[in-house]
Amino acid sequence: MTPDLGHYASVPEFIYGITREIWEDRGIGGKLDEYYAPDILLRAATGFTDSNQGVAAQTLQTLHQFPNRQLVGEDVIWTGYDDGTFLSSHRLSSVMTHTGDGMLGRAQGKRVRSRIIADCWVRNRVVVEEWLVRDQAAFARCLGLEPRMLAREMTDRELRRGVPISFFVPAHDRVGGFTPAIQDDETVHAVVRGLTRVWHAKETAAIRDLYFHGAALHAPGGDVLYGHGDIDNFALGYLASFPDAAYRVESARVNRDPEQPVRIALRWSLTGTHCGFGHFGEPTGAPVYVMGMSHLNMTGGRVTAEYMVTDEVSIWKQIYAHAESRAGA
C-alpha cells in the first residue's frame, strides 16, 4: 500500500518538507498539530515525551535559544509497510547561533553545529512514534565546553529546580503500536553480525572485516575518524568504560537506490555499567544506557562511511544521577 504523503512526491521529500514547515517556516504548534499525533511517543536520549504539547514546548525552548536554527537534511532511509505506514530514518545537521538563555546556559553568541538522527513511524501523514538522538557533545564543544562539563551544568540546574535529572532509559518507555525489527536482508544481517562482534563480543578485530580500510566514521562530538586504527581506538574507549555492556540492534533496514551506495539505518543500544577507565573517565559504578543511531554507506560489502550519533551529554547525566542518588542515600 502506497503511503499517504499529501502534496509531497516521496517519503524523503515528506520528511524534509514537514521538518522545514515546523522549524524554518515557523509552523511550530500548528504544524505539530497537523503532523504529530496528540499522544505521540517520543523517545529521545534526553528524555521521554508522550504528548504533542510536550514536543511543542521543547521546540519553542530550542528556538528561543537558537532562533536562526537551520536543519540541513542529509539523508532519509525508509521502509514502507503493507498497511500504508512507513518508518523513516532522517539524518540531518543542525546549524544555529546560541543567542538565547536556556537549558544550555547563558547565550554566548557562538555558532553551533550538531548531527541528529530521528526515526519516525508515520501513519496517514502523522508521526505516531519517534526515536531521536542528538549529538550534544558537538553542541558542548562548539560552546567551548567538554561534554561532561555541560552535563554537570545541566544536572545542577535541574537539581536547583527540583526536577528529575533528564535522560532516557528503557524503564521510562511505554509500549507503542510499532514493533521495531531487523529487515530480512543478507547485507543487513551481515552488518548486524559484524557490529555484534565488535560491540557485544568485544572483538574489535571484526572492524577489519566490516569496514573498508579507508572508511570514515563520523563519530559523536563532531569528530571524523579515518581507517581501522581510528575506529578501533574509538570502540575501545567506549568498551573500556562499559566492559560488561550488552549490545543490541533494535532496528535495521536497507535502501538500494540508483547511483547511490547501499545505505543502512540502524538503531542500537549499549546497556552496561560504568566500571572501567575509558572514554568516560574514572569508573563510578553507574548503570548506563546508551541510545545509538547509525547510518552506514556500503560498497562491495564493506562500510565506507558511518554516521554514528550518541548523546554523550546524556550519558554523563546518567553517571551524575547515580552519584547524586548515592550521595542522598
KEGU-913885 format. One record per residue: x negated, z, y of N, C-alpha, C in turn. Coordinates in steps of 0.1 Angstrom, whole numbers, plus 5000, padded with zeros to 4 digits. Each point is the difference from the previous one (the first is absolute). Layout:
<nodes>
XZYXZYXZY
...
</nodes>
This chain:
<nodes>
499250004988500850005012499150005013
500349915009499249995012500350115010
499050075005500250115009500749955013
500950095005500649975013499050045011
499649905008499050025010500549975014
501349975001500649975014499449875005
499550005012499549885007498549984996
499450094992498649984997499949914987
498949925000499949894990499350054987
499350115001499350054988499850155001
499750064989499850155000498950045009
498849935000499050045010500449995014
500849895003500549995014500950115003
500950044991500950115002499350135003
499050034992499250135002499350005013
499249895003499349995013501150015011
501149934999501049995010500650135004
500550074990500750135003499050105005
498849994996499050105005499849975015
499949875004499949975014501350045008
501149984994501350035007500050155003
499650084990500150155002498950055010
498849954999498950055008499749935013
499449884999499649935012501249965009
501149964993501249965008500950115004
499650134996500650125005501550024995
500349944988501350024995500250144995
499050064996499950154996501250044993
500850095006501250064993501049904996
500349915008501049904997499649914988
498849965000499549924989499850084987
499650135002499950084988501350024994
501150015008501350014995500449884992
499549885005500449884993499249984987
498750035000499149974989499650114991
500350135004499750114991501350084996
500050034988501250084995500150135006
501250055003500250145006499350114992
499949984987499450104991498849954994
499249925007498849944995499150114994
499349974990498950094994498749955004
499350065010498749955004498950104996
499249954991498950094995498749955006
499550075011498849975006499050114997
498749965000499050104997500050125010
500649985012500250105010501150094997
501049964992501250084997501149924995
501150074996501249944994501150005011
500749895001501249995009501249944992
501250065002501149954992501249965009
499749965012501049955009499549905010
500949915004499749905010499650075013
500750115004499850075012498550065000
499650044988498650055000499049895002
500349884995499149895002500049965015
501150005006500149975014499350105009
500150134997499250105007498549984999
499549974988498649974998499649885008
500849905000499749875007499950035015
500950075006500050045014498750085004
499750094991498850085003498749925000
500049914990498849914999499949915013
501149945004500049925012499750085012
500450125001499650085012498550025001
499350014988498650025000499349865002
500649904995499449865000501049905004
500450005013501049915004499749854999
498849964999499649864998499749964986
500550084991499749984986500449864995
499049934994500349874993499750024985
500949944992499950014986499749864995
498849974996499549874997500149984985
501049924995500249984986498949924994
499450054989498949934993500549934987
500950064993500549944987501350084996
500849924993501250064993499949954985
499950094991500149974986501350064995
500849914993501450054997500549954986
501050074995500649974988501550005002
500749904995501550005001500650044986
501250055001500750054988501349934998
500650014988501249934996501250045009
500050125005501150055007499949965015
499149925004499849965014499250095008
499650124995499050085007498649954999
499150055008498649974999499250125004
498750004995499050095004498949935007
499750045012499049945008498850095002
498849955001498950095004499349935012
500150075011499749945013498650075005
499049925001498750055005499949955015
499750105008499949975014499050095007
499649955012499150085008500750045013
499950135003500550065012499050005011
500349935011499050005011500750055012
499450105007500750075010499150095009
500550055011499250085009500750145001
499250104999500550145000500250055014
501249985005500350045014501150115002
500550054989501050115000499650124992
500250125004499750124992501050014989
499550064988500950014989499350074988
500449964988499550064988498549984998
499549905007498549974999499350075012
500750085007499350075011500249945014
499250045009500149945014499549865000
500749925008499749865002498649985005
499349914994498649975004499849865005
501049925000499949865005499149914991
499850044988499149934991500849904992
499349894997500649894991499950044986
501149994992500050054987500449884991
499349994988500449904990500050074987
501049964992500250074987500849914991
499750004987500749924991501250084993
501049934997501250064993500549914989
500550064989500749934990501350074998
501149925000501350054998500849924990
500450074989500949944990501450035003
500949895001501450025003500949944989
500950084995501149944992501249975008
500449875000501049955010501249954992
501250045004501249954995500949955011
500449885000500949945010499550025014
498749975002499350015013499850155005
500250094991499850145004499050074991
499050065007499050084993500650134995
500050014987500650124993499050114997
498849954995498950094997498749955005
499150085004498749965005498950104996
498849944998498850074997499049965010
499350095007499249955011498750095001
498949945002498750075003499349945012
499650085009499349965012498550054999
499149935004498650045000499850085012
500350134999499950095012498550045002
499249984990498550025002499549905010
500549885000499649905010500550045014
501250055000500650065013499050105006
499650104991499150105005498749955005
499449914993498749955005500149925013
501149935001500249935013500150105012
500650124997500150105010498850095001
498949964993498750085001500050124991
500950014990500050124992499849964985
499550104992499949984986501450034994
500449944989501450034995500350144998
499050084995500250144997500350085013
499449955011500250075013501449975005
500549874999501449975004500950084992
499850004987500950084990500050155004
498950055004500050155004500850025013
499949915010500750015012501549984997
500449914992501449984997500650124992
499250054991500450124992500250125009
499150025009500150115009501249995009
500349885005501249975008501350034993
500049974987501250034992500250154998
498950064997500050154998500550075013
499549955012500550075012501549985002
500549884996501449975002500950074989
499350054990500850074989500749904991
499549884999500649904991499049984988
500649954989499149974988498949905003
498950024994498949905001500449884993
500049885007500749884995499049924992
500449964988499449904992501049984988
499749904992500949964989499350044986
500850064992499650024986501349974992
499949974987501249964992501150115000
499650135002501050105000501049995011
499649935011500849985012501049884997
499949924990500749884998501450024995
500849905002501449994994500149884992
500850004989500249894991500849905008
499549875000500849895007500549914989
500549885006500649914991499149894994
498750005006499049904995499150064990
499749934990499050044990498849925001
498950065005498749925001499549964986
499349895000499549954987498749925002
499349984989498949915000500549864994
499849905008500449874996499449954987
500849944991499449964987499349875002
498750015004499249885003498650034995
499349914994498750044994499050035010
500049935012499050035010500350145006
501350035002500350145005499650104990
500249984987499650104990498550014999
499349895002498550015000499550095011
500649985012499650075012500350154998
501250034995500450144998499050074990
499749924989499050064990498750035007
499549905008498750025006500050125010
501050015008500050115010500250134993
500750004989500250134992498750044994
499249904996498650044995499250075011
500149945012499250055011500550145005
501350015002500650125007500550114991
500449964988500550104990498950044990
499449904994498950034991498750045007
499949975013498850035008498849914994
500349884997499049914994499849895011
499150045009499849905012499349884996
499449994988499549884995501049895000
501350034999501049904999500149925013
499550065011500049925013499349874998
498949994992499349874998500949904993
500950054991500849914993501249955008
500550095009501349975007499749935013
498950035007499849945014498949904999
500249895008499049905003498850075006
498849954997498850075005499950025015
500649915007500050005015501450055006
500850074992501350045004499950095013
501149995008500150085012501150104997
499750135002501050105000500350055014
501249985005500450055013500550144997
499250105003500250144995500650085011
500650124996500550095010499050045010
500550035012499150035011499549885008
500649884997499649885006498749944996
499450064989498749954995500249874992
499149915000499949884991498850014991
500250014987498950014991499849874992
498749974997499749884993499250024987
500549934990499350004987500250124991
499549994988500250104990499450145004
498850005006499450125004500850085010
500549945010500850065011501350064993
500749914992501350044994499750124991
499050004992499650114991499850135008
499349995011499750125008501350065005
500949915005501350055005500850074989
500149934989500850064989499450144996
498750014999499450124996500350115010
500149975013500350105010501350074998
501049924997501450054997500050084986
499449934990500050074987499350134999
498950015008499250125000500850115007
500849975010500950105006501150054991
500549904992501250034991499649964986
499050074994499549964986501150004989
501050085002501150014990501249915003
499849915009501149925005500649914989
501350005000500849904992500449885008
499749884996500349885008501249944993
500949955008501249944995500449885009
500249884995500649895007501550015000
500650025011501550025001500749875000
499449905007500749875002498949895001
500249894994499149895000500749864999
499749915008500649864999499149905006
500249874996499149905004500849885006
499349945010500549875006499049894998
500449884996499249894999500649895008
499349975011500549905010499049895002
500449885003499049895002499050035011
498849964998498950015010499750155003
500450094992499650145002499450064987
499250105001499650074988501150074993
499850044988501050084993500050135007
501250055004500150125008500950114992
499450124999500750114993500250125009
501250055000500350125008500150124990
499450115003500050124992500450125008
500850094994500150135006499650104989
499150095003499450084990499850155005
499650094991499850135005498850074992
499450095007499050094993500650145002
500150084989500550135000498950094994
499550105008498950084994499750125009
498950064998499650125007498749975008
500050065012498849995009498950104995
499449964989499150104993498549954999
499749895007498649965000499549965014
498749995001499449955013500049854999
500649945011500149855000500449965014
500849905001500449945012500750105009
500750104994500850095007499350145001
498750005000499250125004500050114989
499950125005499950114991501350034993
499950024987501350024992500750135004
501449994999500850115004501050044989
500149924990501050034989501449965004
500149925011501449965004500549894990
501350014997500649894993500349895009
499749884996500049885009500749894994
500949935007500749884996499649895010
499349904995499649885008501049894998
500749965010500949884999499249885005
499849904991499249895004500849874998
499649905008500549874999498949905002
500149894992498949905001500649864999
499449905007500249864998498749944995
500149934990498849934994500149855000
499049945005499849854998499149974989
500549914991499249974988499749854998
498849974996499749864997499250004987
500349924990499349994988500150134992
501050085001500250124993499350125005
499449995012499350115006500550035014
499950125004500450045014499049965009
500349925010499149965011500250085012
501250055002500350095012501050104996
499850125004501150114999500250065013
501250025004500550085011500650134995
499250105001500550134995500450105011
501150064999500550095010500350134994
499350115004500450144998500050075013
500650115001500150085012499250124999
498749995004499150114998500350125009
500749985011500450115008501050084993
501049944993501050074992499450074988
498949944995499350074989499450135005
499349995011499450125006501150105004
501149965004501150105003500550074987
500049934989500350074987498950114997
498749965003499050104998500150125009
500349975013500250115009501350094997
501049934995501250084997499750094988
499249964991499650094989499350125005
499149985010499250115006500950095007
501049955007500950085008500950094990
500449944989500850074991499350114993
498749984998499250114994499750115010
499849965013499850105011501250095002
501249944998501250075002500550084988
499349984989500550074987499850155001
</nodes>
